[in-house]
Amino acid sequence: MMSSTGSFVMRLSEVARDVEACLEALLSDEARGGEMARPARLLSAMRHAALGGGKRLRPFLTIETARLFAREGEGPLRAGAAIELLHCYSLVHDDLPSMDDDDLRRGQPTVHRAFDEATAILAGDALQALAFEVLADPATDPDAAVRAELVLGLARASGLGGMVGGQQLDLAAEGRYGEAVLAEEDIRRLQMMKTGALLTFSVEAGAILGRADAAARNALRTYGRALGAAFQVADDILDREASAEALGKRTGKDLEKGKATLVDHLGMEGAKRECRRLVAEAQDALASFGAKAEVLRDAVRFVAEREV
Amino acid sequence: MMSSTGSFVMRLSEVARDVEACLEALLSDEARGGEMARPARLLSAMRHAALGGGKRLRPFLTIETARLFAREGEGPLRAGAAIELLHCYSLVHDDLPSMDDDDLRRGQPTVHRAFDEATAILAGDALQALAFEVLADPATDPDAAVRAELVLGLARASGLGGMVGGQQLDLAAEGRYGEAVLAEEDIRRLQMMKTGALLTFSVEAGAILGRADAAARNALRTYGRALGAAFQVADDILDREASAEALGKRTGKDLEKGKATLVDHLGMEGAKRECRRLVAEAQDALASFGAKAEVLRDAVRFVAEREV
């Protein structure tokens, strides 16, 4: 596949550096913890989970969407970091023995392997609380209505009707609770919940911070949904194709677990065609923003063509 | 011990009924879930965790504190229900095999026993998200600044520097991560985090909803902290004294785990004296509210003298 442009990759890693610094500050020993101390072991586990890795795609989407509306700096950075904290908590819990039972994540021991299971559960719980704390803090936006809307959006995208609900459906899709035969529509719904909802909200958060009007928000929601769907189709394709080295984790896991993916329903060529269609749909949704949305157009191509 | 007044107990159960109805509505099949469905198994597990039990002490504190400022109805009820959801999530996770490994909670199978471990972890995660969703929703308060302040307060009370951090310290106190010898001060800090922070916030949430001025908020914070501390000393006393039938769970667990409590440091009589001192401190903090704070004075006596 075509590689993304060099300037896009540079921008992505620039933002990742800023996000890393923001997360480092939020998870530092010296950070404000009210009058109560921060238990060292738990803080270490949270740092293990959240620091030093990842493309920081979700914060990137928040920051670049807010920039469409000339909103930059601390606010979008903190909001993006909050979404990343939420994402990181979900990875810690998904990796647990009773869930996906993974020993490695980005080539490093998962939190329950590096620490222990109880600490991993608590680290995830505390990362979730911290995500909401960061969003509700006046430093994220001077307007309380904006902060409350961000909290509401993140809670909905991540809870029963979003990410966590999607993870439950994903476990069911493995046949844990009885035989599961997923139709194409079921897989799309599962993916929209498990991964799509938080990616869509990452874009939406930028629109909220940017005080986007209804038309702009609708366009960006369409963009976010198509991007989220493209992300998952690409994931299904990667799971079937990529080598263990490239992914840094076991591959073919869906096959191994007998879980149907879109590749089963559409075939490999059909899945790739679907991925291209979603990229075009996402990019078309940005038409009204003109040239300044170029980085978001690059982002969806990057998501669809990523190899790691 | 002296029993609480009949009118207080009636009021407590009246509020518990309202809270139950509110939680039932929030966790109903028909409740709004955006465009996405709510996975049935996960919703069942959340209902198992949150419905049909408990004194609903935390919502009671929120509702009765808000009432001091003539604020009643849907807002305080929803805020109280949100805090209860947070509390219920913590119970689900604390009961897990890798944590306290409990099979029973209020005489019923714990969530991971009634469902499975993965579902219990996810149910806790989704209950936490729902707690923040409820607080951030305009139905809880028309003023977004109030909603954002509630979210911030709950996140701080429940995260790394509060409830979850306290649970981590509690695991360490069992000697899991090396020998642990807790001084009296360490135990007080652990208890203030694990249980006290959320109880204190339950009171504070009522003050926030009631637009209390700084003096009233300070007084109520003192009340909440003393109440939280009394709750834990009473818990330590109960753990040593109560029978298995009365508690509906295994007792003497602290002893069994070799965990030091305040009873070890103060002796049984000293712990009871400390409990009475905290009750008086809490009640004294309410002096400026006069007769209308009587129910809150009853509440702290109830907390200190509870037998189940």
Interface residues (C-beta under 8 A of the other chain):
Chain A: G33 G34 M36 A37 R38 P39 R41 L42 L43 M46 Y89 H93 L96 S98 M99 D116 E117 A118 T119 I121 L122 G124 D125 A126 Q128 A129 L130 F132 E133 L135 A136 D137 P138 D143 A144 A145 R147 A148 E149 V151 L152 L154 A155 R156 S158 G159 L160 G161 G162 V164 G165 Q167 Q168 L169 L171 A172 R176 Y177 R189 M192 M193 A197
Chain B: G33 G34 M36 A37 R38 P39 R41 L42 L43 M46 Y89 H93 L96 S98 M99 D116 E117 A118 T119 I121 L122 G124 D125 A126 Q128 A129 L130 F132 E133 L135 A136 D137 P138 D143 A144 A145 R147 A148 E149 V151 L152 L154 A155 R156 S158 G159 L160 G161 G162 V164 G165 Q167 Q168 L169 L171 A172 R176 Y177 R189 M192 M193 A197
